[in-house]
Each structure stands twice: as structure tokens, then as C-alpha cells.
Amino acid sequence: MPDNAFFLKLAEDIGEIKASLEAQTQRQEFLEHKLLGNGQPGIIKEFHERITRLENWRYWLAGAAIAIGAFAHTVANMMGLKL
């Protein structure tokens, strides 16, 4: 007849594995809600909005640099400077 200690140890190990899996499942659900949102905008949506805002600023800054360059060129031509 097999030793009962083996089965007791096996039951204990299974209990620890089950508790560990439950903790991992809860952590995964927390991270999913944080990333994707749980009725609120998640981190991914917030980052998407921030990136879009930065891309818009990039176009504004490029346009401003072109306008300043054109203005400087025009002023230099009016003053007779050679560029």
C-alpha cells in the first residue's frame, strides 16, 4: 500500500499551484483592465491620443519653420543680402 505522506504532499502541491494560478489570473485581469480600460479609457487609448497630439505639433512646427525661413529669405532679399 502506498504511503499516505506522498498523497498529502501531492495535495499540498496542487493547492499551492492552484493558488499561484489564481494570483496570476487576477494580475492578468488587472493588467488587461489597465491597458484596455474597464469602462474608462485605458492606457493604450491615452497613449494613442498623446502620440496624435505630438504628430499634430510636428506639422505645426515644420510649417512654422518653413514660414520663418521664407520670411527671413524675403527680408534678406529686400535688404539686398546674398544668401
N, CA, C and O atoms as a GROMACS GRO file, in nm:
protein
  332
    1MET      N    1   0.085  -0.118   0.000
    1MET     CA    2   0.000   0.000   0.000
    1MET      C    3   0.090   0.124   0.000
    1MET      O    4   0.186   0.131   0.076
    2PRO      N    5   0.056   0.223  -0.087
    2PRO     CA    6   0.140   0.343  -0.095
    2PRO      C    7   0.133   0.426   0.032
    2PRO      O    8   0.037   0.418   0.110
    3ASP      N    9   0.236   0.503   0.050
    3ASP     CA   10   0.248   0.588   0.168
    3ASP      C   11   0.152   0.707   0.157
    3ASP      O   12   0.146   0.771   0.052
    4ASN      N   13   0.078   0.736   0.262
    4ASN     CA   14  -0.015   0.849   0.264
    4ASN      C   15   0.058   0.984   0.257
    4ASN      O   16   0.000   1.082   0.211
    5ALA      N   17   0.183   0.989   0.302
    5ALA     CA   18   0.259   1.114   0.300
    5ALA      C   19   0.276   1.164   0.157
    5ALA      O   20   0.273   1.284   0.132
    6PHE      N   21   0.293   1.071   0.063
    6PHE     CA   22   0.306   1.110  -0.078
    6PHE      C   23   0.180   1.183  -0.126
    6PHE      O   24   0.189   1.287  -0.190
    7PHE      N   25   0.063   1.126  -0.093
    7PHE     CA   26  -0.062   1.186  -0.137
    7PHE      C   27  -0.090   1.318  -0.066
    7PHE      O   28  -0.146   1.410  -0.126
    8LEU      N   29  -0.052   1.327   0.058
    8LEU     CA   30  -0.068   1.453   0.130
    8LEU      C   31   0.020   1.563   0.070
    8LEU      O   32  -0.023   1.677   0.055
    9LYS      N   33   0.143   1.526   0.037
    9LYS     CA   34   0.234   1.621  -0.025
    9LYS      C   35   0.182   1.662  -0.163
    9LYS      O   36   0.188   1.779  -0.200
   10LEU      N   37   0.130   1.566  -0.239
   10LEU     CA   38   0.074   1.593  -0.370
   10LEU      C   39  -0.045   1.689  -0.359
   10LEU      O   40  -0.056   1.782  -0.438
   11ALA      N   41  -0.133   1.667  -0.263
   11ALA     CA   42  -0.248   1.754  -0.243
   11ALA      C   43  -0.203   1.894  -0.204
   11ALA      O   44  -0.261   1.993  -0.248
   12GLU      N   45  -0.100   1.903  -0.122
   12GLU     CA   46  -0.045   2.033  -0.081
   12GLU      C   47   0.014   2.107  -0.202
   12GLU      O   48  -0.008   2.227  -0.219
   13ASP      N   49   0.089   2.034  -0.285
   13ASP     CA   50   0.148   2.094  -0.404
   13ASP      C   51   0.040   2.142  -0.501
   13ASP      O   52   0.051   2.251  -0.558
   14ILE      N   53  -0.064   2.063  -0.518
   14ILE     CA   54  -0.174   2.102  -0.607
   14ILE      C   55  -0.242   2.228  -0.554
   14ILE      O   56  -0.279   2.316  -0.632
   15GLY      N   57  -0.259   2.237  -0.424
   15GLY     CA   58  -0.318   2.356  -0.362
   15GLY      C   59  -0.234   2.480  -0.386
   15GLY      O   60  -0.287   2.587  -0.414
   16GLU      N   61  -0.100   2.465  -0.375
   16GLU     CA   62  -0.010   2.579  -0.399
   16GLU      C   63  -0.015   2.621  -0.546
   16GLU      O   64  -0.015   2.740  -0.577
   17ILE      N   65  -0.019   2.524  -0.636
   17ILE     CA   66  -0.026   2.554  -0.779
   17ILE      C   67  -0.157   2.627  -0.810
   17ILE      O   68  -0.159   2.723  -0.886
   18LYS      N   69  -0.265   2.579  -0.751
   18LYS     CA   70  -0.395   2.641  -0.773
   18LYS      C   71  -0.396   2.786  -0.722
   18LYS      O   72  -0.449   2.875  -0.789
   19ALA      N   73  -0.340   2.809  -0.605
   19ALA     CA   74  -0.333   2.945  -0.550
   19ALA      C   75  -0.246   3.035  -0.638
   19ALA      O   76  -0.279   3.151  -0.660
   20SER      N   77  -0.136   2.981  -0.687
   20SER     CA   78  -0.048   3.058  -0.774
   20SER      C   79  -0.118   3.095  -0.904
   20SER      O   80  -0.107   3.209  -0.951
   21LEU      N   81  -0.190   3.001  -0.963
   21LEU     CA   82  -0.264   3.028  -1.086
   21LEU      C   83  -0.372   3.133  -1.064
   21LEU      O   84  -0.394   3.219  -1.150
   22GLU      N   85  -0.439   3.127  -0.951
   22GLU     CA   86  -0.542   3.226  -0.920
   22GLU      C   87  -0.481   3.365  -0.908
   22GLU      O   88  -0.538   3.462  -0.957
   23ALA      N   89  -0.366   3.375  -0.842
   23ALA     CA   90  -0.298   3.504  -0.828
   23ALA      C   91  -0.254   3.557  -0.964
   23ALA      O   92  -0.266   3.677  -0.991
   24GLN      N   93  -0.203   3.470  -1.050
   24GLN     CA   94  -0.161   3.511  -1.184
   24GLN      C   95  -0.280   3.556  -1.268
   24GLN      O   96  -0.269   3.651  -1.345
   25THR      N   97  -0.392   3.487  -1.254
   25THR     CA   98  -0.513   3.524  -1.328
   25THR      C   99  -0.562   3.661  -1.284
   25THR      O  100  -0.601   3.742  -1.368
   26GLN      N  101  -0.561   3.688  -1.154
   26GLN     CA  102  -0.604   3.818  -1.105
   26GLN      C  103  -0.511   3.928  -1.154
   26GLN      O  104  -0.557   4.036  -1.192
   27ARG      N  105  -0.380   3.903  -1.155
   27ARG     CA  106  -0.284   4.001  -1.203
   27ARG      C  107  -0.305   4.028  -1.353
   27ARG      O  108  -0.298   4.143  -1.397
   28GLN      N  109  -0.330   3.923  -1.429
   28GLN     CA  110  -0.353   3.938  -1.572
   28GLN      C  111  -0.479   4.022  -1.597
   28GLN      O  112  -0.479   4.110  -1.684
   29GLU      N  113  -0.585   3.995  -1.523
   29GLU     CA  114  -0.709   4.072  -1.539
   29GLU      C  115  -0.686   4.219  -1.504
   29GLU      O  116  -0.738   4.308  -1.572
   30PHE      N  117  -0.609   4.245  -1.398
   30PHE     CA  118  -0.577   4.382  -1.359
   30PHE      C  119  -0.503   4.454  -1.472
   30PHE      O  120  -0.536   4.567  -1.506
   31LEU      N  121  -0.403   4.388  -1.530
   31LEU     CA  122  -0.325   4.449  -1.637
   31LEU      C  123  -0.410   4.471  -1.763
   31LEU      O  124  -0.396   4.573  -1.830
   32GLU      N  125  -0.497   4.377  -1.794
   32GLU     CA  126  -0.586   4.393  -1.909
   32GLU      C  127  -0.676   4.514  -1.891
   32GLU      O  128  -0.695   4.592  -1.984
   33HIS      N  129  -0.734   4.529  -1.771
   33HIS     CA  130  -0.821   4.642  -1.744
   33HIS      C  131  -0.743   4.773  -1.749
   33HIS      O  132  -0.794   4.875  -1.795
   34LYS      N  133  -0.620   4.769  -1.702
   34LYS     CA  134  -0.537   4.890  -1.702
   34LYS      C  135  -0.501   4.930  -1.846
   34LYS      O  136  -0.506   5.048  -1.880
   35LEU      N  137  -0.466   4.833  -1.929
   35LEU     CA  138  -0.428   4.862  -2.067
   35LEU      C  139  -0.547   4.898  -2.155
   35LEU      O  140  -0.544   4.997  -2.227
   36LEU      N  141  -0.651   4.817  -2.148
   36LEU     CA  142  -0.763   4.831  -2.240
   36LEU      C  143  -0.876   4.915  -2.182
   36LEU      O  144  -0.963   4.961  -2.256
   37GLY      N  145  -0.877   4.934  -2.052
   37GLY     CA  146  -0.983   5.011  -1.988
   37GLY      C  147  -1.093   4.920  -1.939
   37GLY      O  148  -1.119   4.814  -1.996
   38ASN      N  149  -1.157   4.964  -1.834
   38ASN     CA  150  -1.267   4.888  -1.776
   38ASN      C  151  -1.384   4.986  -1.761
   38ASN      O  152  -1.422   5.022  -1.650
   39GLY      N  153  -1.438   5.028  -1.875
   39GLY     CA  154  -1.542   5.130  -1.873
   39GLY      C  155  -1.483   5.270  -1.882
   39GLY      O  156  -1.557   5.366  -1.904
   40GLN      N  157  -1.354   5.282  -1.865
   40GLN     CA  158  -1.282   5.409  -1.877
   40GLN      C  159  -1.178   5.392  -1.987
   40GLN      O  160  -1.143   5.279  -2.021
   41PRO      N  161  -1.128   5.503  -2.043
   41PRO     CA  162  -1.020   5.488  -2.142
   41PRO      C  163  -0.897   5.423  -2.077
   41PRO      O  164  -0.856   5.462  -1.968
   42GLY      N  165  -0.842   5.326  -2.144
   42GLY     CA  166  -0.724   5.258  -2.092
   42GLY      C  167  -0.596   5.332  -2.130
   42GLY      O  168  -0.600   5.435  -2.197
   43ILE      N  169  -0.484   5.278  -2.086
   43ILE     CA  170  -0.355   5.341  -2.112
   43ILE      C  171  -0.327   5.344  -2.262
   43ILE      O  172  -0.270   5.442  -2.311
   44ILE      N  173  -0.365   5.242  -2.335
   44ILE     CA  174  -0.339   5.238  -2.479
   44ILE      C  175  -0.410   5.354  -2.548
   44ILE      O  176  -0.351   5.420  -2.634
   45LYS      N  177  -0.534   5.380  -2.513
   45LYS     CA  178  -0.608   5.490  -2.573
   45LYS      C  179  -0.545   5.623  -2.536
   45LYS      O  180  -0.534   5.711  -2.622
   46GLU      N  181  -0.502   5.640  -2.412
   46GLU     CA  182  -0.437   5.764  -2.370
   46GLU      C  183  -0.307   5.786  -2.447
   46GLU      O  184  -0.280   5.898  -2.491
   47PHE      N  185  -0.227   5.680  -2.465
   47PHE     CA  186  -0.102   5.694  -2.540
   47PHE      C  187  -0.131   5.727  -2.687
   47PHE      O  188  -0.059   5.806  -2.748
   48HIS      N  189  -0.235   5.668  -2.743
   48HIS     CA  190  -0.272   5.697  -2.881
   48HIS      C  191  -0.306   5.846  -2.896
   48HIS      O  192  -0.265   5.910  -2.993
   49GLU      N  193  -0.381   5.900  -2.801
   49GLU     CA  194  -0.417   6.041  -2.806
   49GLU      C  195  -0.294   6.130  -2.791
   49GLU      O  196  -0.282   6.231  -2.860
   50ARG      N  197  -0.201   6.093  -2.703
   50ARG     CA  198  -0.079   6.172  -2.685
   50ARG      C  199   0.007   6.170  -2.812
   50ARG      O  200   0.061   6.273  -2.852
   51ILE      N  201   0.020   6.054  -2.873
   51ILE     CA  202   0.100   6.043  -2.996
   51ILE      C  203   0.038   6.125  -3.107
   51ILE      O  204   0.109   6.192  -3.182
   52THR      N  205  -0.094   6.121  -3.119
   52THR     CA  206  -0.163   6.201  -3.220
   52THR      C  207  -0.138   6.349  -3.197
   52THR      O  208  -0.114   6.424  -3.292
   53ARG      N  209  -0.143   6.392  -3.071
   53ARG     CA  210  -0.117   6.532  -3.038
   53ARG      C  211   0.026   6.571  -3.075
   53ARG      O  212   0.048   6.679  -3.129
   54LEU      N  213   0.123   6.484  -3.047
   54LEU     CA  214   0.262   6.512  -3.084
   54LEU      C  215   0.280   6.519  -3.235
   54LEU      O  216   0.354   6.604  -3.285
   55GLU      N  217   0.213   6.431  -3.308
   55GLU     CA  218   0.222   6.434  -3.454
   55GLU      C  219   0.166   6.566  -3.508
   55GLU      O  220   0.222   6.623  -3.602
   56ASN      N  221   0.056   6.614  -3.450
   56ASN     CA  222   0.000   6.742  -3.492
   56ASN      C  223   0.097   6.857  -3.464
   56ASN      O  224   0.113   6.946  -3.547
   57TRP      N  225   0.163   6.854  -3.349
   57TRP     CA  226   0.261   6.957  -3.317
   57TRP      C  227   0.378   6.952  -3.415
   57TRP      O  228   0.433   7.056  -3.451
   58ARG      N  229   0.415   6.834  -3.458
   58ARG     CA  230   0.525   6.821  -3.553
   58ARG      C  231   0.493   6.897  -3.681
   58ARG      O  232   0.579   6.967  -3.734
   59TYR      N  233   0.372   6.883  -3.731
   59TYR     CA  234   0.332   6.952  -3.853
   59TYR      C  235   0.328   7.104  -3.833
   59TYR      O  236   0.368   7.180  -3.920
   60TRP      N  237   0.278   7.147  -3.716
   60TRP     CA  238   0.275   7.290  -3.687
   60TRP      C  239   0.417   7.346  -3.681
   60TRP      O  240   0.444   7.453  -3.736
   61LEU      N  241   0.507   7.275  -3.616
   61LEU     CA  242   0.645   7.323  -3.605
   61LEU      C  243   0.714   7.324  -3.740
   61LEU      O  244   0.790   7.417  -3.769
   62ALA      N  245   0.691   7.225  -3.822
   62ALA     CA  246   0.751   7.222  -3.956
   62ALA      C  247   0.698   7.339  -4.038
   62ALA      O  248   0.775   7.406  -4.108
   63GLY      N  249   0.569   7.365  -4.031
   63GLY     CA  250   0.510   7.478  -4.102
   63GLY      C  251   0.566   7.611  -4.054
   63GLY      O  252   0.594   7.700  -4.134
   64ALA      N  253   0.581   7.624  -3.922
   64ALA     CA  254   0.636   7.747  -3.866
   64ALA      C  255   0.781   7.767  -3.910
   64ALA      O  256   0.820   7.879  -3.942
   65ALA      N  257   0.859   7.661  -3.913
   65ALA     CA  258   0.998   7.672  -3.956
   65ALA      C  259   1.006   7.714  -4.103
   65ALA      O  260   1.091   7.795  -4.140
   66ILE      N  261   0.918   7.659  -4.186
   66ILE     CA  262   0.916   7.698  -4.327
   66ILE      C  263   0.875   7.845  -4.340
   66ILE      O  264   0.934   7.919  -4.420
   67ALA      N  265   0.775   7.887  -4.263
   67ALA     CA  266   0.730   8.026  -4.270
   67ALA      C  267   0.839   8.122  -4.224
   67ALA      O  268   0.861   8.226  -4.286
   68ILE      N  269   0.909   8.089  -4.116
   68ILE     CA  270   1.017   8.174  -4.067
   68ILE      C  271   1.130   8.180  -4.168
   68ILE      O  272   1.188   8.286  -4.191
   69GLY      N  273   1.160   8.066  -4.229
   69GLY     CA  274   1.265   8.064  -4.332
   69GLY      C  275   1.228   8.148  -4.452
   69GLY      O  276   1.312   8.221  -4.505
   70ALA      N  277   1.103   8.140  -4.496
   70ALA     CA  278   1.057   8.220  -4.609
   70ALA      C  279   1.059   8.367  -4.574
   70ALA      O  280   1.097   8.450  -4.656
   71PHE      N  281   1.017   8.401  -4.452
   71PHE     CA  282   1.019   8.540  -4.408
   71PHE      C  283   1.161   8.592  -4.402
   71PHE      O  284   1.188   8.704  -4.448
   72ALA      N  285   1.253   8.514  -4.347
   72ALA     CA  286   1.394   8.556  -4.338
   72ALA      C  287   1.453   8.574  -4.478
   72ALA      O  288   1.528   8.668  -4.503
   73HIS      N  289   1.419   8.485  -4.568
   73HIS     CA  290   1.468   8.495  -4.706
   73HIS      C  291   1.415   8.623  -4.772
   73HIS      O  292   1.489   8.694  -4.840
   74THR      N  293   1.286   8.651  -4.752
   74THR     CA  294   1.225   8.770  -4.810
   74THR      C  295   1.290   8.897  -4.753
   74THR      O  296   1.321   8.990  -4.828
   75VAL      N  297   1.310   8.902  -4.623
   75VAL     CA  298   1.373   9.018  -4.559
   75VAL      C  299   1.516   9.034  -4.611
   75VAL      O  300   1.559   9.146  -4.640
   76ALA      N  301   1.588   8.925  -4.624
   76ALA     CA  302   1.725   8.931  -4.674
   76ALA      C  303   1.728   8.983  -4.817
   76ALA      O  304   1.815   9.062  -4.853
   77ASN      N  305   1.633   8.939  -4.899
   77ASN     CA  306   1.627   8.987  -5.038
   77ASN      C  307   1.593   9.136  -5.042
   77ASN      O  308   1.648   9.210  -5.124
   78MET      N  309   1.502   9.182  -4.954
   78MET     CA  310   1.465   9.323  -4.951
   78MET      C  311   1.582   9.410  -4.906
   78MET      O  312   1.593   9.525  -4.947
   79MET      N  313   1.668   9.356  -4.822
   79MET     CA  314   1.783   9.432  -4.772
   79MET      C  315   1.902   9.420  -4.868
   79MET      O  316   2.004   9.485  -4.848
   80GLY      N  317   1.889   9.338  -4.970
   80GLY     CA  318   1.994   9.322  -5.067
   80GLY      C  319   2.105   9.227  -5.023
   80GLY      O  320   2.215   9.231  -5.078
   81LEU      N  321   2.077   9.143  -4.924
   81LEU     CA  322   2.178   9.046  -4.878
   81LEU      C  323   2.177   8.924  -4.970
   81LEU      O  324   2.072   8.883  -5.018
   82LYS      N  325   2.292   8.868  -4.992
   82LYS     CA  326   2.304   8.745  -5.072
   82LYS      C  327   2.308   8.626  -4.978
   82LYS      O  328   2.392   8.621  -4.888
   83LEU      N  329   2.221   8.531  -4.997
   83LEU     CA  330   2.220   8.411  -4.912
   83LEU      C  331   2.273   8.293  -4.989
   83LEU      O  332   2.280   8.182  -4.934
   0.00000   0.00000   0.00000
